[in-house]
Structure formats: C-alpha cells, structure tokens
Amino acid sequence: MGKVTIILIVILLVAIVAGCVVLAYWDFPAPSSRVEKVLPDARFPK
C-alpha cells in the first residue's frame, strides 16, 4: 500500500509541475472583443 501511495503522489506532483510549465510558457491570445459598459453616476461619490 505504501508504494502505491508514493507512486500516486509522484504522478500528482508531475502533473502539477507540468501544468505550471504549460501555463507559464503557453502564449495565450489576448481577448480581441471590445467591452463597453455604462456606469451610473450614482455609483460614484460626489
């Protein structure tokens, strides 16, 4: 049972490290759609 647990922990750690590497080096495209939102004047203090 101990060896199975160690193998599962190692696989989990490798998956986490691989996910971090992918997120660090993958070039995500920036959103290209324009967002416009009207903010009411009551929301800001006078």
PDB file with SEQRES, HELIX, SHEET and CRYST1 records, atoms N, CA, C and O in Angstrom:
SEQRES   1 A   46  MET GLY LYS VAL THR ILE ILE LEU ILE VAL ILE LEU LEU          
SEQRES   2 A   46  VAL ALA ILE VAL ALA GLY CYS VAL VAL LEU ALA TYR TRP          
SEQRES   3 A   46  ASP PHE PRO ALA PRO SER SER ARG VAL GLU LYS VAL LEU          
SEQRES   4 A   46  PRO ASP ALA ARG PHE PRO LYS                                  
HELIX    1 AA1 GLY A    2  TYR A   25  1                                  24    
HELIX    2 AA2 ASP A   41  ARG A   43  5                                   3    
CRYST1    1.000    1.000    1.000  90.00  90.00  90.00 P 1           1          
ATOM      1  N   MET A   1       0.827  -1.200   0.000  1.00  0.00           N  
ATOM      2  CA  MET A   1       0.000   0.000   0.000  1.00  0.00           C  
ATOM      3  C   MET A   1       0.861   1.250   0.000  1.00  0.00           C  
ATOM      4  O   MET A   1       0.465   2.261  -0.581  1.00  0.00           O  
ATOM      5  N   GLY A   2       2.008   1.214   0.623  1.00  0.00           N  
ATOM      6  CA  GLY A   2       2.867   2.387   0.702  1.00  0.00           C  
ATOM      7  C   GLY A   2       3.450   2.770  -0.639  1.00  0.00           C  
ATOM      8  O   GLY A   2       3.561   3.956  -0.954  1.00  0.00           O  
ATOM      9  N   LYS A   3       3.830   1.768  -1.447  1.00  0.00           N  
ATOM     10  CA  LYS A   3       4.409   2.063  -2.760  1.00  0.00           C  
ATOM     11  C   LYS A   3       3.371   2.676  -3.692  1.00  0.00           C  
ATOM     12  O   LYS A   3       3.690   3.571  -4.475  1.00  0.00           O  
ATOM     13  N   VAL A   4       2.142   2.205  -3.613  1.00  0.00           N  
ATOM     14  CA  VAL A   4       1.071   2.743  -4.456  1.00  0.00           C  
ATOM     15  C   VAL A   4       0.817   4.204  -4.105  1.00  0.00           C  
ATOM     16  O   VAL A   4       0.624   5.031  -4.996  1.00  0.00           O  
ATOM     17  N   THR A   5       0.814   4.519  -2.835  1.00  0.00           N  
ATOM     18  CA  THR A   5       0.608   5.892  -2.392  1.00  0.00           C  
ATOM     19  C   THR A   5       1.730   6.798  -2.880  1.00  0.00           C  
ATOM     20  O   THR A   5       1.473   7.909  -3.345  1.00  0.00           O  
ATOM     21  N   ILE A   6       2.956   6.340  -2.778  1.00  0.00           N  
ATOM     22  CA  ILE A   6       4.097   7.143  -3.230  1.00  0.00           C  
ATOM     23  C   ILE A   6       4.026   7.366  -4.737  1.00  0.00           C  
ATOM     24  O   ILE A   6       4.298   8.469  -5.213  1.00  0.00           O  
ATOM     25  N   ILE A   7       3.664   6.334  -5.490  1.00  0.00           N  
ATOM     26  CA  ILE A   7       3.547   6.470  -6.946  1.00  0.00           C  
ATOM     27  C   ILE A   7       2.454   7.466  -7.307  1.00  0.00           C  
ATOM     28  O   ILE A   7       2.641   8.282  -8.209  1.00  0.00           O  
ATOM     29  N   LEU A   8       1.320   7.414  -6.623  1.00  0.00           N  
ATOM     30  CA  LEU A   8       0.231   8.360  -6.888  1.00  0.00           C  
ATOM     31  C   LEU A   8       0.640   9.789  -6.551  1.00  0.00           C  
ATOM     32  O   LEU A   8       0.290  10.716  -7.281  1.00  0.00           O  
ATOM     33  N   ILE A   9       1.366   9.981  -5.469  1.00  0.00           N  
ATOM     34  CA  ILE A   9       1.830  11.317  -5.092  1.00  0.00           C  
ATOM     35  C   ILE A   9       2.819  11.845  -6.122  1.00  0.00           C  
ATOM     36  O   ILE A   9       2.767  13.020  -6.483  1.00  0.00           O  
ATOM     37  N   VAL A  10       3.717  10.989  -6.599  1.00  0.00           N  
ATOM     38  CA  VAL A  10       4.688  11.406  -7.615  1.00  0.00           C  
ATOM     39  C   VAL A  10       3.973  11.782  -8.909  1.00  0.00           C  
ATOM     40  O   VAL A  10       4.317  12.786  -9.532  1.00  0.00           O  
ATOM     41  N   ILE A  11       2.990  10.993  -9.319  1.00  0.00           N  
ATOM     42  CA  ILE A  11       2.226  11.305 -10.533  1.00  0.00           C  
ATOM     43  C   ILE A  11       1.489  12.626 -10.371  1.00  0.00           C  
ATOM     44  O   ILE A  11       1.452  13.428 -11.305  1.00  0.00           O  
ATOM     45  N   LEU A  12       0.905  12.865  -9.211  1.00  0.00           N  
ATOM     46  CA  LEU A  12       0.204  14.117  -8.950  1.00  0.00           C  
ATOM     47  C   LEU A  12       1.157  15.307  -9.000  1.00  0.00           C  
ATOM     48  O   LEU A  12       0.824  16.342  -9.576  1.00  0.00           O  
ATOM     49  N   LEU A  13       2.332  15.169  -8.405  1.00  0.00           N  
ATOM     50  CA  LEU A  13       3.313  16.256  -8.427  1.00  0.00           C  
ATOM     51  C   LEU A  13       3.810  16.536  -9.839  1.00  0.00           C  
ATOM     52  O   LEU A  13       3.975  17.695 -10.217  1.00  0.00           O  
ATOM     53  N   VAL A  14       4.048  15.493 -10.618  1.00  0.00           N  
ATOM     54  CA  VAL A  14       4.479  15.678 -12.010  1.00  0.00           C  
ATOM     55  C   VAL A  14       3.389  16.384 -12.810  1.00  0.00           C  
ATOM     56  O   VAL A  14       3.695  17.252 -13.628  1.00  0.00           O  
ATOM     57  N   ALA A  15       2.133  16.033 -12.592  1.00  0.00           N  
ATOM     58  CA  ALA A  15       1.027  16.678 -13.300  1.00  0.00           C  
ATOM     59  C   ALA A  15       0.917  18.148 -12.915  1.00  0.00           C  
ATOM     60  O   ALA A  15       0.662  18.988 -13.778  1.00  0.00           O  
ATOM     61  N   ILE A  16       1.101  18.474 -11.647  1.00  0.00           N  
ATOM     62  CA  ILE A  16       1.035  19.867 -11.199  1.00  0.00           C  
ATOM     63  C   ILE A  16       2.172  20.677 -11.797  1.00  0.00           C  
ATOM     64  O   ILE A  16       1.957  21.792 -12.273  1.00  0.00           O  
ATOM     65  N   VAL A  17       3.389  20.125 -11.777  1.00  0.00           N  
ATOM     66  CA  VAL A  17       4.540  20.833 -12.350  1.00  0.00           C  
ATOM     67  C   VAL A  17       4.349  21.019 -13.852  1.00  0.00           C  
ATOM     68  O   VAL A  17       4.635  22.093 -14.381  1.00  0.00           O  
ATOM     69  N   ALA A  18       3.869  19.990 -14.543  1.00  0.00           N  
ATOM     70  CA  ALA A  18       3.638  20.101 -15.987  1.00  0.00           C  
ATOM     71  C   ALA A  18       2.576  21.157 -16.282  1.00  0.00           C  
ATOM     72  O   ALA A  18       2.716  21.916 -17.241  1.00  0.00           O  
ATOM     73  N   GLY A  19       1.531  21.217 -15.487  1.00  0.00           N  
ATOM     74  CA  GLY A  19       0.503  22.241 -15.669  1.00  0.00           C  
ATOM     75  C   GLY A  19       1.044  23.638 -15.457  1.00  0.00           C  
ATOM     76  O   GLY A  19       0.686  24.558 -16.192  1.00  0.00           O  
ATOM     77  N   CYS A  20       1.901  23.812 -14.462  1.00  0.00           N  
ATOM     78  CA  CYS A  20       2.511  25.125 -14.217  1.00  0.00           C  
ATOM     79  C   CYS A  20       3.419  25.531 -15.370  1.00  0.00           C  
ATOM     80  O   CYS A  20       3.442  26.698 -15.761  1.00  0.00           O  
ATOM     81  N   VAL A  21       4.170  24.574 -15.917  1.00  0.00           N  
ATOM     82  CA  VAL A  21       5.051  24.875 -17.053  1.00  0.00           C  
ATOM     83  C   VAL A  21       4.229  25.271 -18.273  1.00  0.00           C  
ATOM     84  O   VAL A  21       4.582  26.216 -18.978  1.00  0.00           O  
ATOM     85  N   VAL A  22       3.141  24.559 -18.528  1.00  0.00           N  
ATOM     86  CA  VAL A  22       2.284  24.895 -19.668  1.00  0.00           C  
ATOM     87  C   VAL A  22       1.702  26.289 -19.498  1.00  0.00           C  
ATOM     88  O   VAL A  22       1.701  27.072 -20.447  1.00  0.00           O  
ATOM     89  N   LEU A  23       1.209  26.613 -18.316  1.00  0.00           N  
ATOM     90  CA  LEU A  23       0.634  27.937 -18.088  1.00  0.00           C  
ATOM     91  C   LEU A  23       1.684  29.033 -18.164  1.00  0.00           C  
ATOM     92  O   LEU A  23       1.372  30.152 -18.570  1.00  0.00           O  
ATOM     93  N   ALA A  24       2.918  28.737 -17.784  1.00  0.00           N  
ATOM     94  CA  ALA A  24       3.976  29.743 -17.798  1.00  0.00           C  
ATOM     95  C   ALA A  24       4.467  30.032 -19.210  1.00  0.00           C  
ATOM     96  O   ALA A  24       4.824  31.172 -19.510  1.00  0.00           O  
ATOM     97  N   TYR A  25       4.494  29.036 -20.076  1.00  0.00           N  
ATOM     98  CA  TYR A  25       5.115  29.209 -21.387  1.00  0.00           C  
ATOM     99  C   TYR A  25       4.145  29.244 -22.558  1.00  0.00           C  
ATOM    100  O   TYR A  25       4.558  29.550 -23.677  1.00  0.00           O  
ATOM    101  N   TRP A  26       2.866  28.940 -22.341  1.00  0.00           N  
ATOM    102  CA  TRP A  26       1.914  28.963 -23.438  1.00  0.00           C  
ATOM    103  C   TRP A  26       1.526  30.407 -23.714  1.00  0.00           C  
ATOM    104  O   TRP A  26       1.215  31.154 -22.786  1.00  0.00           O  
ATOM    105  N   ASP A  27       1.541  30.805 -24.978  1.00  0.00           N  
ATOM    106  CA  ASP A  27       1.230  32.183 -25.351  1.00  0.00           C  
ATOM    107  C   ASP A  27      -0.277  32.315 -25.554  1.00  0.00           C  
ATOM    108  O   ASP A  27      -0.801  32.020 -26.629  1.00  0.00           O  
ATOM    109  N   PHE A  28      -0.967  32.765 -24.502  1.00  0.00           N  
ATOM    110  CA  PHE A  28      -2.407  32.944 -24.588  1.00  0.00           C  
ATOM    111  C   PHE A  28      -2.715  34.175 -25.433  1.00  0.00           C  
ATOM    112  O   PHE A  28      -2.111  35.225 -25.215  1.00  0.00           O  
ATOM    113  N   PRO A  29      -3.635  34.079 -26.390  1.00  0.00           N  
ATOM    114  CA  PRO A  29      -4.010  35.279 -27.139  1.00  0.00           C  
ATOM    115  C   PRO A  29      -4.867  36.201 -26.268  1.00  0.00           C  
ATOM    116  O   PRO A  29      -5.721  35.748 -25.505  1.00  0.00           O  
ATOM    117  N   ALA A  30      -4.621  37.484 -26.402  1.00  0.00           N  
ATOM    118  CA  ALA A  30      -5.407  38.461 -25.643  1.00  0.00           C  
ATOM    119  C   ALA A  30      -6.818  38.524 -26.221  1.00  0.00           C  
ATOM    120  O   ALA A  30      -6.996  38.332 -27.424  1.00  0.00           O  
ATOM    121  N   PRO A  31      -7.818  38.786 -25.394  1.00  0.00           N  
ATOM    122  CA  PRO A  31      -9.179  38.918 -25.916  1.00  0.00           C  
ATOM    123  C   PRO A  31      -9.259  40.088 -26.889  1.00  0.00           C  
ATOM    124  O   PRO A  31      -8.747  41.173 -26.613  1.00  0.00           O  
ATOM    125  N   SER A  32      -9.900  39.862 -28.020  1.00  0.00           N  
ATOM    126  CA  SER A  32      -9.935  40.901 -29.045  1.00  0.00           C  
ATOM    127  C   SER A  32     -11.277  41.614 -29.128  1.00  0.00           C  
ATOM    128  O   SER A  32     -11.417  42.561 -29.902  1.00  0.00           O  
ATOM    129  N   SER A  33     -12.257  41.188 -28.357  1.00  0.00           N  
ATOM    130  CA  SER A  33     -13.553  41.853 -28.408  1.00  0.00           C  
ATOM    131  C   SER A  33     -13.551  43.070 -27.489  1.00  0.00           C  
ATOM    132  O   SER A  33     -12.998  43.034 -26.390  1.00  0.00           O  
ATOM    133  N   ARG A  34     -14.173  44.134 -27.953  1.00  0.00           N  
ATOM    134  CA  ARG A  34     -14.231  45.370 -27.186  1.00  0.00           C  
ATOM    135  C   ARG A  34     -15.395  45.302 -26.197  1.00  0.00           C  
ATOM    136  O   ARG A  34     -16.488  44.851 -26.542  1.00  0.00           O  
ATOM    137  N   VAL A  35     -15.154  45.746 -24.984  1.00  0.00           N  
ATOM    138  CA  VAL A  35     -16.183  45.721 -23.946  1.00  0.00           C  
ATOM    139  C   VAL A  35     -16.485  47.152 -23.536  1.00  0.00           C  
ATOM    140  O   VAL A  35     -15.589  47.899 -23.143  1.00  0.00           O  
ATOM    141  N   GLU A  36     -17.745  47.523 -23.630  1.00  0.00           N  
ATOM    142  CA  GLU A  36     -18.172  48.851 -23.187  1.00  0.00           C  
ATOM    143  C   GLU A  36     -19.301  48.666 -22.182  1.00  0.00           C  
ATOM    144  O   GLU A  36     -20.261  47.936 -22.431  1.00  0.00           O  
ATOM    145  N   LYS A  37     -19.170  49.333 -21.049  1.00  0.00           N  
ATOM    146  CA  LYS A  37     -20.184  49.222 -20.011  1.00  0.00           C  
ATOM    147  C   LYS A  37     -20.465  50.615 -19.472  1.00  0.00           C  
ATOM    148  O   LYS A  37     -19.538  51.361 -19.156  1.00  0.00           O  
ATOM    149  N   VAL A  38     -21.734  50.964 -19.367  1.00  0.00           N  
ATOM    150  CA  VAL A  38     -22.136  52.267 -18.846  1.00  0.00           C  
ATOM    151  C   VAL A  38     -22.252  52.154 -17.334  1.00  0.00           C  
ATOM    152  O   VAL A  38     -22.983  51.313 -16.812  1.00  0.00           O  
ATOM    153  N   LEU A  39     -21.513  53.021 -16.636  1.00  0.00           N  
ATOM    154  CA  LEU A  39     -21.564  53.041 -15.176  1.00  0.00           C  
ATOM    155  C   LEU A  39     -22.441  54.201 -14.733  1.00  0.00           C  
ATOM    156  O   LEU A  39     -22.227  55.332 -15.169  1.00  0.00           O  
ATOM    157  N   PRO A  40     -23.426  53.947 -13.874  1.00  0.00           N  
ATOM    158  CA  PRO A  40     -24.302  55.028 -13.434  1.00  0.00           C  
ATOM    159  C   PRO A  40     -23.563  56.011 -12.524  1.00  0.00           C  
ATOM    160  O   PRO A  40     -22.649  55.634 -11.790  1.00  0.00           O  
ATOM    161  N   ASP A  41     -23.986  57.294 -12.589  1.00  0.00           N  
ATOM    162  CA  ASP A  41     -23.360  58.331 -11.768  1.00  0.00           C  
ATOM    163  C   ASP A  41     -23.589  58.096 -10.274  1.00  0.00           C  
ATOM    164  O   ASP A  41     -22.780  58.529  -9.453  1.00  0.00           O  
ATOM    165  N   ALA A  42     -24.659  57.429  -9.918  1.00  0.00           N  
ATOM    166  CA  ALA A  42     -24.969  57.195  -8.507  1.00  0.00           C  
ATOM    167  C   ALA A  42     -23.932  56.284  -7.853  1.00  0.00           C  
ATOM    168  O   ALA A  42     -23.861  56.204  -6.626  1.00  0.00           O  
ATOM    169  N   ARG A  43     -23.157  55.623  -8.637  1.00  0.00           N  
ATOM    170  CA  ARG A  43     -22.172  54.695  -8.099  1.00  0.00           C  
ATOM    171  C   ARG A  43     -20.936  55.413  -7.564  1.00  0.00           C  
ATOM    172  O   ARG A  43     -20.197  54.853  -6.755  1.00  0.00           O  
ATOM    173  N   PHE A  44     -20.710  56.630  -8.003  1.00  0.00           N  
ATOM    174  CA  PHE A  44     -19.516  57.382  -7.614  1.00  0.00           C  
ATOM    175  C   PHE A  44     -19.871  58.458  -6.584  1.00  0.00           C  
ATOM    176  O   PHE A  44     -20.893  59.131  -6.721  1.00  0.00           O  
ATOM    177  N   PRO A  45     -19.041  58.624  -5.561  1.00  0.00           N  
ATOM    178  CA  PRO A  45     -19.323  59.679  -4.569  1.00  0.00           C  
ATOM    179  C   PRO A  45     -19.080  61.063  -5.166  1.00  0.00           C  
ATOM    180  O   PRO A  45     -18.265  61.242  -6.071  1.00  0.00           O  
ATOM    181  N   LYS A  46     -19.813  62.031  -4.628  1.00  0.00           N  
ATOM    182  CA  LYS A  46     -19.659  63.414  -5.121  1.00  0.00           C  
ATOM    183  C   LYS A  46     -18.798  64.223  -4.196  1.00  0.00           C  
ATOM    184  O   LYS A  46     -18.560  65.404  -4.449  1.00  0.00           O  
TER     185      LYS A  46                                                      
END                                                                             
